Amino acid sequence: MIPKEKQVLMLERMTRIRQFEKALIESQKSGEIVGSLHTYIGQEAVATGACVALNDDDYIAGNHRSHGHPIAKGGDINKAMAEIFGRKDGYCKGKGGSMHLADFSIGILGESGIVASSVPVATGAALASKLKGKNFVSLVFFGDGASNQGACHESMNLAALWNLPVIFVCENNQFAVTTSYRDSVSVDHISDRASAYGMPGVLVDGQDALAMYEATSEAVKRARKGEGPTLIEGLTYRYEDHSLGLASVRRDSSYRTDEEIEEWIKRDPIEILKDNMISQKLITQKDFDDLEKKEIISVEKALNFARNSPFPEPEDLFDDLFTDPIKFA
Amino acid sequence: MYVEALNEAIFEEMDRDESVYYMGEDVRASIYGASRGLFEKYGEKRVLDTPLSENGFIGAAVGSSLVGMRPIVETLTSFMWVAMDQIISQAAKMKYMFGGQASLPVTIRAVMSYGGSSAAHHSDRSYPMFMNMPGLKIIAPASPEDVKGLMKTSVRDNDPCIIFEDSNLAGIKGDVPENNDLNEGELLIPFGKGKIIREGSDCTVVGIAGANTHALNAATELEKEGISVEIIDPRTLVPLDKEIILNSVEKTGRLVVVDPAHKVCSAASEIISVVTEEGFWNLQAPPVKIAAEQVHIPFTPALEPLIFPDAEKIINAVKQTIE
């Protein structure tokens, strides 16, 4: 059995992600934040099950749907929120925004706005582990859309060829913006592609955090033993459309039906984990209600932290381009 | 020799720091010479032959640099196009985008071969495109001494550096100081420091990479006619030593910039822009840009030489500034 504290940790982090995203949707609607917003609601079990199976000194990298990954790895939601608000106390001092959260101090090597672009980067972190003779692993989140990018295929070949301790986690939320993976992937399952590189490919119910945890733990074990990479496909579903703030990708287009969305919401990842833990007698409904309240409060605090954080000053514009500033004409 | 000096620099840096490793295509066999002997000395853990996956392995180099490695990646300019996503979206942008959290000590050796009937796909001199992208340091050494000293500095630098190596220089000879003769015990050349490679008083010629060979030949010819040319090699394009160029133009009042890259938005364009903005009142004549013609590189030897800067074009340009 997965230890109780791990299960509780998963439930906490998934609830934190959900509440964080709900708060952001409100802030987006009220005009309090600018730019696009790719929410992770519905997909919480994938990142959380995967990240809880890692150690603190393992690395992750992710993509534009980027809030769930750092929170699942134990990131600071105050800094994450302040970043999305464009403030100085944000993770990236306001220069990265929603799609580029990063916390190098806890192994979050950053999210990438270019689809599949962080896959080679995470592969490189795993290469460093091998070259240095260390025991850390690297895990990368990417979507079904990214799985069709050359960067993904090149990285998987490299990782398998060099036996690198990397875990490729495909979050198949079934749509690249509006295009179904069934219309863009040549095989039935993205995990089927693993065999082409000579690595294990595992198809996991991405709504089941415990299944994600177990599959990732197995992959981590292999990676640490020097047995190379694993491809995990977590089949999941995003409840919202691709991006809030992108007017042309609203739900009124016919790429999916309300019925389909409702069907998936019936298999909500937080409900599944909570019910499972209650049936294991690990928690009660009241425990969950308390946990949820706590997370709602922590997100409110994060909102206040972000709102009270100053914007960067004009003199901060050129900072951090190079290690030592270069003055251009 | 240029390639040997480069090879020495790589050996010295790999000896000095275990986190330095070398990767690229056919580097163990060292078909271009710069990695000769590395595999024999440092073995398979530090000298990696890669599949033909430039985007994948340059990205992997970038990722490894984030967690403490110092990769030297060998490639050709013409193959960098397939790796642009990792070079631009990751290497160039990560440090800024992540608020300074990332450290990216990656050195990319970008070999430029041109002028030898390689045709359009294998003749790229692409540094101006990279100069246009914030976050990259752009190095263009033109002598054995400079390539050694700038390679060593690149490996120790914590930002992504691309060394554009002009393959027309690969076989050139030149003095490289012995480590024992140097106060620091080794050759390290700082970025952003240009070099006067020939002193003169009538016209400043700024040469980029292999253009300096033609500039020197032109200066020798012009001297016979009593025209004194000062040649400046900026050595690094980002950062650019503006002072050395502006000071020289202040002395000569004339400027010719010679650049093997295509002329539109070239390094020459940028240098002339700097001088006209910041040194305009010292100019006695309009600056002249001698750069590659704005057309693809044709295969045939009947046409290719028309494209690139040569001594004759430089001689005419210098005279034009004086007339």
Chai-1 contact restraints between the chains, C-beta under 6 A:
chainA,res_idxA,chainB,res_idxB,connection_type,confidence,min_distance_angstrom,max_distance_angstrom,comment,restraint_id
A,C92,B,F98,contact,1.0,0.0,6.0,A-B,restraint_1
A,C92,B,G99,contact,1.0,0.0,6.0,A-B,restraint_2
A,K93,B,G99,contact,1.0,0.0,6.0,A-B,restraint_3
A,K95,B,G99,contact,1.0,0.0,6.0,A-B,restraint_4
A,G96,B,M97,contact,1.0,0.0,6.0,A-B,restraint_5
A,G96,B,F98,contact,1.0,0.0,6.0,A-B,restraint_6
A,H100,B,M97,contact,1.0,0.0,6.0,A-B,restraint_7
A,A102,B,F98,contact,1.0,0.0,6.0,A-B,restraint_8
A,A102,B,Q101,contact,1.0,0.0,6.0,A-B,restraint_9
A,F104,B,Q101,contact,1.0,0.0,6.0,A-B,restraint_10
A,L109,B,L66,contact,1.0,0.0,6.0,A-B,restraint_11
A,G110,B,F98,contact,1.0,0.0,6.0,A-B,restraint_12
A,I114,B,S89,contact,1.0,0.0,6.0,A-B,restraint_13
A,S117,B,D85,contact,1.0,0.0,6.0,A-B,restraint_14
A,S117,B,S89,contact,1.0,0.0,6.0,A-B,restraint_15
A,P120,B,G56,contact,1.0,0.0,6.0,A-B,restraint_16
A,P120,B,G59,contact,1.0,0.0,6.0,A-B,restraint_17
A,P120,B,A60,contact,1.0,0.0,6.0,A-B,restraint_18
A,P120,B,Q86,contact,1.0,0.0,6.0,A-B,restraint_19
A,V121,B,G59,contact,1.0,0.0,6.0,A-B,restraint_20
A,V121,B,V62,contact,1.0,0.0,6.0,A-B,restraint_21
A,V121,B,G63,contact,1.0,0.0,6.0,A-B,restraint_22
A,V121,B,Q90,contact,1.0,0.0,6.0,A-B,restraint_23
A,T123,B,A60,contact,1.0,0.0,6.0,A-B,restraint_24
A,G124,B,A60,contact,1.0,0.0,6.0,A-B,restraint_25
A,G124,B,V62,contact,1.0,0.0,6.0,A-B,restraint_26
A,G124,B,G63,contact,1.0,0.0,6.0,A-B,restraint_27
A,G124,B,S64,contact,1.0,0.0,6.0,A-B,restraint_28
A,A125,B,G63,contact,1.0,0.0,6.0,A-B,restraint_29
A,A125,B,V67,contact,1.0,0.0,6.0,A-B,restraint_30
A,L127,B,A60,contact,1.0,0.0,6.0,A-B,restraint_31
A,L127,B,S64,contact,1.0,0.0,6.0,A-B,restraint_32
A,A128,B,S64,contact,1.0,0.0,6.0,A-B,restraint_33
A,A128,B,V67,contact,1.0,0.0,6.0,A-B,restraint_34
A,A128,B,M69,contact,1.0,0.0,6.0,A-B,restraint_35
A,L131,B,K45,contact,1.0,0.0,6.0,A-B,restraint_36
A,A151,B,N55,contact,1.0,0.0,6.0,A-B,restraint_37
A,E154,B,S53,contact,1.0,0.0,6.0,A-B,restraint_38
A,E154,B,N55,contact,1.0,0.0,6.0,A-B,restraint_39
A,E154,B,G56,contact,1.0,0.0,6.0,A-B,restraint_40
A,S155,B,G56,contact,1.0,0.0,6.0,A-B,restraint_41
A,L158,B,G56,contact,1.0,0.0,6.0,A-B,restraint_42
A,D320,B,K95,contact,1.0,0.0,6.0,A-B,restraint_43
A,D320,B,Y96,contact,1.0,0.0,6.0,A-B,restraint_44
A,D320,B,G99,contact,1.0,0.0,6.0,A-B,restraint_45
A,D320,B,G100,contact,1.0,0.0,6.0,A-B,restraint_46
A,L321,B,Y96,contact,1.0,0.0,6.0,A-B,restraint_47
A,L321,B,P134,contact,1.0,0.0,6.0,A-B,restraint_48
A,L321,B,G135,contact,1.0,0.0,6.0,A-B,restraint_49
A,F322,B,D159,contact,1.0,0.0,6.0,A-B,restraint_50
A,T323,B,N158,contact,1.0,0.0,6.0,A-B,restraint_51
A,T323,B,D159,contact,1.0,0.0,6.0,A-B,restraint_52
A,I326,B,P239,contact,1.0,0.0,6.0,A-B,restraint_53
A,A329,B,V274,contact,1.0,0.0,6.0,A-B,restraint_54
